[in-house]
Amino acid sequence: MSTTASTATTNNIVELQAKDLPAHCPNPAMPLWSSHPRVYLDLSHGGTATCSYCGTQYKLAAGVVLKAH
């Protein structure tokens, strides 16, 4: 499964690029039948986050830097 925004692996880990931010779940690669309310994810603490609805893990790709506002 692939999208233009992120790469998903078989372990439910989605690697995010800078263009994918702000991160949210469900992501565009998820099938419509498995949708849940959209949740924005905070990746500012260690570059990882887990969706509280479905357990999908998100992480920043190597070299991606969060920009503060």
N, CA and C atoms as a LAMMPS dump frame, in Angstrom:
ITEM: TIMESTEP
0
ITEM: NUMBER OF ATOMS
207
ITEM: BOX BOUNDS ff ff ff
-5.0000000000000000e+02 5.0000000000000000e+02
-5.0000000000000000e+02 5.0000000000000000e+02
-5.0000000000000000e+02 5.0000000000000000e+02
ITEM: ATOMS id mol type element x y z
1 1 1 N 0.85 -1.156 0
2 1 2 C 0 0 0
3 1 3 C 0.899 1.223 0
4 2 1 N 0.587 2.181 -0.853
5 2 2 C 1.396 3.386 -0.875
6 2 3 C 0.524 4.587 -1.182
7 3 1 N 0.988 5.723 -0.747
8 3 2 C 0.31 6.973 -1.029
9 3 3 C 1.351 7.978 -1.471
10 4 1 N 0.896 9.11 -1.935
11 4 2 C 1.845 10.153 -2.287
12 4 3 C 2.384 10.829 -1.044
13 5 1 N 1.699 10.686 0.086
14 5 2 C 2.069 11.407 1.286
15 5 3 C 2.917 10.598 2.259
16 6 1 N 2.675 9.326 2.377
17 6 2 C 3.369 8.568 3.398
18 6 3 C 3.572 7.129 2.961
19 7 1 N 4.393 6.43 3.702
20 7 2 C 4.661 5.034 3.423
21 7 3 C 4.224 4.205 4.607
22 8 1 N 3.378 3.217 4.366
23 8 2 C 2.908 2.343 5.442
24 8 3 C 3.61 1.004 5.337
25 9 1 N 3.899 0.412 6.484
26 9 2 C 4.507 -0.912 6.508
27 9 3 C 3.485 -1.9 7.043
28 10 1 N 3.828 -3.166 7.05
29 10 2 C 2.911 -4.189 7.515
30 10 3 C 2.69 -4.137 9.019
31 11 1 N 3.507 -3.419 9.761
32 11 2 C 3.379 -3.327 11.213
33 11 3 C 2.534 -2.14 11.659
34 12 1 N 1.739 -1.551 10.766
35 12 2 C 0.942 -0.376 11.066
36 12 3 C 1.793 0.797 11.521
37 13 1 N 2.954 0.962 10.913
38 13 2 C 3.804 2.122 11.17
39 13 3 C 3.828 2.942 9.89
40 14 1 N 3.48 4.22 10.013
41 14 2 C 3.456 5.112 8.862
42 14 3 C 4.601 6.092 9.014
43 15 1 N 5.471 6.148 8.006
44 15 2 C 6.604 7.066 8.012
45 15 3 C 6.187 8.341 7.297
46 16 1 N 6.358 9.468 7.958
47 16 2 C 5.899 10.742 7.428
48 16 3 C 7.04 11.609 6.912
49 17 1 N 6.776 12.269 5.807
50 17 2 C 7.688 13.256 5.246
51 17 3 C 7.203 14.642 5.673
52 18 1 N 8.007 15.676 5.444
53 18 2 C 7.633 17.039 5.824
54 18 3 C 6.341 17.477 5.146
55 19 1 N 6.111 17.041 3.921
56 19 2 C 4.896 17.443 3.197
57 19 3 C 3.632 16.81 3.779
58 20 1 N 3.768 15.805 4.663
59 20 2 C 2.623 15.126 5.274
60 20 3 C 2.127 15.825 6.538
61 21 1 N 2.839 16.841 6.965
62 21 2 C 2.497 17.518 8.214
63 21 3 C 1.5 18.636 7.969
64 22 1 N 0.572 18.903 8.845
65 22 2 C 0.388 18.26 10.138
66 22 3 C -0.144 16.842 9.988
67 23 1 N 0.332 15.973 10.834
68 23 2 C -0.041 14.559 10.762
69 23 3 C -1.421 14.328 11.345
70 24 1 N -2.171 13.442 10.694
71 24 2 C -3.494 13.085 11.197
72 24 3 C -3.808 11.644 10.85
73 25 1 N -4.738 11.095 11.6
74 25 2 C -5.217 9.744 11.366
75 25 3 C -6.737 9.805 11.386
76 26 1 N -7.443 9.128 10.499
77 26 2 C -6.928 8.204 9.498
78 26 3 C -6.181 8.936 8.393
79 27 1 N -5.226 8.239 7.801
80 27 2 C -4.432 8.835 6.729
81 27 3 C -5.032 8.448 5.374
82 28 1 N -4.622 9.104 4.306
83 28 2 C -5.214 8.851 2.981
84 28 3 C -5.077 7.416 2.471
85 29 1 N -4.14 6.655 3.011
86 29 2 C -3.94 5.28 2.541
87 29 3 C -4.909 4.293 3.184
88 30 1 N -5.605 4.707 4.225
89 30 2 C -6.504 3.794 4.934
90 30 3 C -7.814 3.619 4.168
91 31 1 N -8.343 2.394 4.136
92 31 2 C -9.609 2.166 3.446
93 31 3 C -10.763 2.876 4.16
94 32 1 N -11.755 3.29 3.395
95 32 2 C -12.883 4.037 3.933
96 32 3 C -13.62 3.276 5.029
97 33 1 N -13.72 1.958 4.911
98 33 2 C -14.471 1.176 5.889
99 33 3 C -13.851 1.216 7.277
100 34 1 N -12.568 1.523 7.376
101 34 2 C -11.905 1.535 8.681
102 34 3 C -11.752 2.941 9.254
103 35 1 N -12.518 3.876 8.735
104 35 2 C -12.398 5.263 9.182
105 35 3 C -12.871 5.457 10.615
106 36 1 N -12.32 6.451 11.241
107 36 2 C -12.723 6.906 12.568
108 36 3 C -12.599 8.424 12.549
109 37 1 N -13.06 9.125 13.573
110 37 2 C -12.918 10.587 13.562
111 37 3 C -11.462 11.006 13.381
112 38 1 N -11.248 12.101 12.662
113 38 2 C -9.884 12.572 12.41
114 38 3 C -9.249 13.053 13.708
115 39 1 N -8.015 12.599 13.932
116 39 2 C -7.232 12.962 15.095
117 39 3 C -5.916 13.542 14.595
118 40 1 N -5.567 14.736 15.056
119 40 2 C -4.261 15.303 14.713
120 40 3 C -3.246 14.806 15.726
121 41 1 N -2.065 14.461 15.225
122 41 2 C -1.049 13.806 16.043
123 41 3 C 0.1 14.749 16.364
124 42 1 N 0.549 14.73 17.608
125 42 2 C 1.659 15.557 18.066
126 42 3 C 2.953 14.751 17.959
127 43 1 N 3.79 15.125 17.011
128 43 2 C 5.055 14.414 16.785
129 43 3 C 6.236 15.166 17.388
130 44 1 N 5.967 16.196 18.178
131 44 2 C 7.039 17.04 18.701
132 44 3 C 7.829 16.394 19.842
133 45 1 N 7.369 15.305 20.375
134 45 2 C 8.064 14.634 21.479
135 45 3 C 8.656 13.316 20.995
136 46 1 N 9.817 13.389 20.399
137 46 2 C 10.504 12.187 19.951
138 46 3 C 10.22 11.777 18.513
139 47 1 N 9.354 12.521 17.817
140 47 2 C 9.099 12.23 16.412
141 47 3 C 8.177 11.054 16.155
142 48 1 N 7.472 10.581 17.186
143 48 2 C 6.534 9.475 17.01
144 48 3 C 5.222 9.787 17.721
145 49 1 N 4.151 9.144 17.254
146 49 2 C 2.838 9.266 17.884
147 49 3 C 2.02 8.038 17.508
148 50 1 N 1.059 7.703 18.358
149 50 2 C 0.166 6.571 18.126
150 50 3 C -1.27 7.058 18.161
151 51 1 N -2.057 6.641 17.163
152 51 2 C -3.466 7.009 17.111
153 51 3 C -4.208 6.321 18.245
154 52 1 N -4.977 7.096 19
155 52 2 C -5.71 6.524 20.132
156 52 3 C -6.922 5.704 19.7
157 53 1 N -7.371 5.859 18.458
158 53 2 C -8.51 5.083 17.961
159 53 3 C -8.096 3.725 17.421
160 54 1 N -7.111 3.716 16.516
161 54 2 C -6.806 2.461 15.814
162 54 3 C -5.431 1.881 16.14
163 55 1 N -4.593 2.624 16.857
164 55 2 C -3.287 2.111 17.244
165 55 3 C -2.212 2.24 16.18
166 56 1 N -2.537 2.86 15.04
167 56 2 C -1.525 3.052 14.007
168 56 3 C -0.437 3.963 14.551
169 57 1 N 0.817 3.58 14.311
170 57 2 C 1.952 4.364 14.779
171 57 3 C 2.473 5.223 13.633
172 58 1 N 2.821 6.439 13.961
173 58 2 C 3.37 7.386 12.995
174 58 3 C 4.736 7.822 13.475
175 59 1 N 5.662 7.957 12.525
176 59 2 C 6.993 8.446 12.88
177 59 3 C 7.517 9.312 11.751
178 60 1 N 8.369 10.249 12.117
179 60 2 C 8.994 11.099 11.114
180 60 3 C 10.087 10.319 10.4
181 61 1 N 10.197 10.516 9.103
182 61 2 C 11.247 9.881 8.324
183 61 3 C 12.593 10.463 8.747
184 62 1 N 13.652 9.734 8.51
185 62 2 C 14.988 10.204 8.862
186 62 3 C 15.281 11.529 8.165
187 63 1 N 15.762 12.477 8.921
188 63 2 C 16.121 13.771 8.367
189 63 3 C 15.007 14.803 8.363
190 64 1 N 13.765 14.416 8.656
191 64 2 C 12.656 15.357 8.681
192 64 3 C 12.7 16.128 9.999
193 65 1 N 12.607 17.46 9.9
194 65 2 C 12.669 18.316 11.076
195 65 3 C 11.358 19.061 11.213
196 66 1 N 10.796 19.07 12.424
197 66 2 C 9.595 19.846 12.691
198 66 3 C 9.967 21.31 12.82
199 67 1 N 9.133 22.165 12.247
200 67 2 C 9.377 23.608 12.347
201 67 3 C 8.4 24.189 13.346
202 68 1 N 8.931 24.936 14.303
203 68 2 C 8.086 25.568 15.325
204 68 3 C 7.408 26.802 14.739
205 69 1 N 6.25 27.125 15.277
206 69 2 C 5.506 28.304 14.822
207 69 3 C 5.828 29.478 15.683
